[in-house]
């Protein structure tokens, strides 16, 4: 679990800002009638324009048999929890779509996710997005130097329990820096042990996946897409953060 020095943190701020700029672009483009593939192409063009490299396209999974990821973004619609494929599906009024973007610039990575409403969505969907966004905010607030890594998951889990939603257990955040996935693994649920102490210079993602129903999930035959087992809606918000003496710093915002 390497600590980042000032130079590394500055480069991660730049990468994070580039990710945020991709989301700013998407905010104008996510609407009914748009295909997931078009959104993928928009983000790829923006990443290339910035002089950065996409992290997900061609990403190899956990084994040699796992198919490489085919797109630049993960695009997870409605009951899809994460790792949805940016294919030819067309967004419809009332959908929600979680878009996850990762890139590398000058050797350092940025990674974030936003769940967008598509046109006018239901009150229930609005509430799920609000609760999911608040889960991320609470998780980030819990990431304080001198505290413990598993303070994050406990804070998220405690809040989610009051909102009649569930936190996906097996998919969590991760350390990030020169590589997309570094140690530590960041749980979004309560753990028996406190985990390691949080120290300035640690960088990782917090990315709770919040289901409107039960927490159980199923992996589809495409080898990537994770969906809710009960067909309920799912939403996710994610930031890359750095631990500092003055509190957590969000690196993936404008």
C-alpha positions as CSV (number, residue, x, y, z in Angstrom):
1,X,0.0,0.0,0.0
2,X,2.3,2.7,-1.3
3,X,1.9,6.3,-0.2
4,X,1.9,9.0,-2.9
5,X,4.3,11.9,-2.8
6,X,3.4,15.5,-3.8
7,X,4.4,14.9,-7.4
8,X,2.3,11.8,-7.7
9,X,-0.7,13.5,-6.1
10,X,-0.5,16.4,-8.4
11,X,-0.5,14.1,-11.4
12,X,-3.5,12.3,-10.0
13,X,-5.3,15.6,-9.7
14,X,-4.8,16.2,-13.4
15,X,-6.0,12.7,-14.3
16,X,-9.0,13.1,-12.0
17,X,-9.9,16.5,-13.5
18,X,-9.8,14.9,-17.0
19,X,-12.3,12.2,-15.8
20,X,-14.6,14.9,-14.4
21,X,-14.4,16.8,-17.7
22,X,-15.6,13.6,-19.5
23,X,-18.7,13.5,-17.1
24,X,-19.3,17.2,-17.8
25,X,-19.5,16.3,-21.5
26,X,-21.8,13.4,-20.9
27,X,-24.2,15.5,-18.9
28,X,-25.2,17.2,-22.1
29,X,-25.4,13.9,-24.1
30,X,-27.3,11.4,-21.8
31,X,-30.9,11.7,-23.1
32,X,-33.6,9.5,-24.6
33,X,-32.8,8.1,-28.0
34,X,-29.0,8.0,-27.6
35,X,-27.2,4.7,-27.9
36,X,-24.7,3.5,-25.4
37,X,-22.2,3.1,-28.2
38,X,-22.5,6.8,-29.1
39,X,-21.8,7.7,-25.5
40,X,-18.8,5.4,-25.5
41,X,-17.4,7.1,-28.7
42,X,-17.9,10.5,-27.2
43,X,-15.9,9.7,-24.1
44,X,-13.2,8.0,-26.1
45,X,-12.8,11.0,-28.3
46,X,-12.6,13.3,-25.2
47,X,-10.0,11.1,-23.6
48,X,-7.8,11.0,-26.7
49,X,-8.3,14.8,-27.2
50,X,-6.9,15.3,-23.7
51,X,-3.8,13.2,-24.5
52,X,-4.8,10.4,-22.1
53,X,-5.4,6.7,-22.4
54,X,-8.6,4.8,-21.7
55,X,-8.2,2.2,-18.9
56,X,-11.1,-0.1,-19.5
57,X,-11.0,-0.8,-23.2
58,X,-9.3,-4.2,-23.7
59,X,-9.1,-4.7,-19.9
60,X,-8.5,-8.3,-19.2
61,X,-10.6,-9.9,-16.4
62,X,-9.6,-12.2,-13.6
63,X,-8.5,-15.1,-15.9
64,X,-7.2,-15.7,-19.4
65,X,-10.6,-17.1,-20.3
66,X,-12.3,-13.9,-19.3
67,X,-13.2,-11.7,-22.4
68,X,-11.4,-8.4,-22.6
69,X,-13.7,-5.5,-21.9
70,X,-15.0,-4.1,-25.3
71,X,-15.6,-0.4,-24.4
72,X,-14.1,2.8,-23.0
73,X,-17.0,3.3,-20.5
74,X,-18.9,0.9,-18.3
75,X,-22.6,1.6,-19.0
76,X,-25.0,0.0,-16.5
77,X,-28.7,0.6,-17.2
78,X,-31.5,0.2,-14.6
79,X,-31.1,-3.2,-12.9
80,X,-27.4,-3.5,-14.0
81,X,-25.1,-2.9,-11.0
82,X,-21.8,-2.5,-12.7
83,X,-19.6,-3.3,-15.8
84,X,-22.4,-3.0,-18.3
85,X,-21.3,-3.1,-21.9
86,X,-21.6,0.1,-24.0
87,X,-23.4,-1.6,-26.9
88,X,-26.2,-0.6,-29.4
89,X,-28.9,-0.3,-26.8
90,X,-30.9,2.9,-26.9
91,X,-31.7,4.9,-23.8
92,X,-35.4,5.5,-23.0
93,X,-37.2,8.1,-21.0
94,X,-37.2,7.1,-17.4
95,X,-34.0,5.0,-17.5
96,X,-31.1,5.5,-15.2
97,X,-27.6,4.8,-16.4
98,X,-24.4,4.4,-14.3
99,X,-21.4,5.4,-16.4
100,X,-17.9,4.5,-15.1
101,X,-14.8,6.1,-16.6
102,X,-11.1,5.4,-16.1
103,X,-8.1,6.9,-17.8
104,X,-4.3,7.3,-17.4
105,X,-2.4,10.5,-18.0
106,X,1.4,10.8,-17.7
107,X,1.5,7.5,-15.8
108,X,-1.3,8.1,-13.2
109,X,-4.9,7.0,-13.2
110,X,-8.3,8.6,-12.4
111,X,-11.5,6.6,-12.0
112,X,-15.1,7.7,-11.2
113,X,-18.7,6.8,-11.8
114,X,-21.9,8.9,-12.1
115,X,-25.5,7.6,-12.4
116,X,-27.5,9.8,-14.7
117,X,-31.3,10.2,-15.1
118,X,-32.5,9.8,-18.7
119,X,-35.1,12.4,-19.2
120,X,-37.8,12.5,-16.6
121,X,-37.5,9.6,-14.1
122,X,-39.8,8.2,-11.4
123,X,-39.9,9.5,-7.9
124,X,-38.5,6.1,-6.8
125,X,-35.6,6.4,-9.2
126,X,-34.9,10.0,-8.1
127,X,-34.8,8.9,-4.5
128,X,-32.4,6.0,-5.3
129,X,-30.0,8.4,-7.0
130,X,-30.2,10.8,-4.0
131,X,-29.6,8.1,-1.5
132,X,-26.7,6.6,-3.6
133,X,-25.0,10.0,-3.9
134,X,-25.4,10.5,-0.1
135,X,-23.8,7.1,0.5
136,X,-20.7,8.2,-1.4
137,X,-20.6,11.5,0.4
138,X,-20.9,9.8,3.8
139,X,-18.2,7.3,2.8
140,X,-15.8,10.0,1.8
141,X,-16.5,12.0,5.0
142,X,-15.6,8.9,7.0
143,X,-12.1,8.6,5.3
144,X,-10.1,10.6,7.8
145,X,-6.4,10.4,8.5
146,X,-5.8,8.5,11.7
147,X,-9.1,6.6,11.3
148,X,-9.5,3.1,9.8
149,X,-10.2,1.9,6.3
150,X,-13.3,0.1,7.4
151,X,-14.8,3.2,8.9
152,X,-15.9,3.9,5.3
153,X,-18.0,0.8,4.9
154,X,-19.5,1.0,8.3
155,X,-20.7,4.6,7.7
156,X,-22.1,3.7,4.3
157,X,-23.8,0.6,5.6
158,X,-25.3,2.4,8.6
159,X,-26.9,5.1,6.5
160,X,-28.2,2.7,3.8
161,X,-29.9,0.7,6.5
162,X,-32.0,3.7,7.5
163,X,-33.1,4.3,3.8
164,X,-34.5,0.8,3.1
165,X,-31.9,0.1,0.4
166,X,-29.1,-2.5,0.3
167,X,-25.4,-2.2,-0.3
168,X,-23.8,-4.6,-2.8
169,X,-21.3,-6.6,-0.7
170,X,-18.8,-8.2,-2.9
171,X,-17.9,-5.3,-5.2
172,X,-15.9,-2.5,-3.6
173,X,-13.4,0.3,-4.1
174,X,-9.7,-0.1,-4.6
175,X,-6.4,1.6,-4.3
176,X,-5.3,3.5,-7.4
177,X,-2.2,5.3,-8.7
178,X,0.0,4.1,-11.5
179,X,-2.3,1.2,-11.8
180,X,-6.1,1.1,-11.9
181,X,-6.3,-1.5,-9.2
182,X,-3.8,-1.3,-6.3
183,X,-4.2,-2.2,-2.6
184,X,-6.2,-1.7,-0.4
185,X,-9.6,-3.1,-1.2
186,X,-12.2,-0.8,0.1
187,X,-15.4,-2.4,1.5
188,X,-18.7,-0.6,1.5
189,X,-20.2,-2.7,4.2
190,X,-19.5,-3.2,7.9
191,X,-16.6,-5.5,8.7
192,X,-15.6,-7.3,11.9
193,X,-12.0,-5.8,11.8
194,X,-11.2,-2.0,11.6
195,X,-8.7,-2.6,8.8
196,X,-5.5,-0.6,8.3
197,X,-5.1,3.0,9.6
198,X,-5.7,5.7,7.0
199,X,-2.5,7.7,6.4
200,X,-1.9,10.9,4.3
201,X,-0.8,9.9,0.8
202,X,-3.1,7.0,0.5
203,X,-5.3,7.1,-2.7
204,X,-8.2,4.9,-3.4
205,X,-11.8,4.9,-4.8
206,X,-15.0,4.8,-2.9
207,X,-17.8,3.5,-5.1
208,X,-20.8,2.1,-3.3
209,X,-23.3,0.3,-5.4
210,X,-26.8,0.7,-4.0
211,X,-29.8,-1.5,-4.8
212,X,-33.4,-0.6,-4.4
213,X,-34.1,-4.2,-3.5
214,X,-31.9,-7.0,-2.1
215,X,-28.1,-7.0,-2.3
216,X,-27.7,-10.3,-4.2
217,X,-26.4,-10.1,-7.8
218,X,-25.9,-12.3,-10.9
219,X,-23.1,-12.2,-13.5
220,X,-24.5,-12.4,-17.1
221,X,-23.1,-14.7,-19.7
222,X,-21.2,-11.9,-21.4
223,X,-18.7,-12.3,-18.5
224,X,-18.9,-8.7,-17.4
225,X,-22.4,-7.3,-16.7
226,X,-23.5,-7.6,-13.0
227,X,-27.2,-7.3,-12.4
228,X,-29.5,-7.4,-9.4
229,X,-30.8,-10.9,-8.7
230,X,-34.3,-9.6,-8.0
231,X,-34.5,-7.2,-11.0
232,X,-34.5,-4.1,-8.7
233,X,-32.9,-0.8,-9.8
234,X,-29.3,-0.1,-8.9
235,X,-27.3,3.1,-8.8
236,X,-23.6,4.0,-8.2
237,X,-21.5,7.1,-7.6
238,X,-17.7,6.9,-7.3
239,X,-14.8,9.3,-6.7
240,X,-11.1,8.8,-6.5
241,X,-9.9,10.3,-3.2
242,X,-6.6,11.1,-1.4
243,X,-6.1,11.0,2.3
244,X,-4.7,14.3,3.6
245,X,-4.0,15.8,7.0
246,X,-6.9,18.1,6.4
247,X,-9.4,15.5,5.4
248,X,-10.2,13.5,2.3
249,X,-9.5,15.2,-1.0
250,X,-11.8,14.4,-4.0
251,X,-9.6,14.1,-7.0
252,X,-12.2,13.4,-9.7
253,X,-14.2,16.6,-9.6
254,X,-14.0,19.9,-11.6
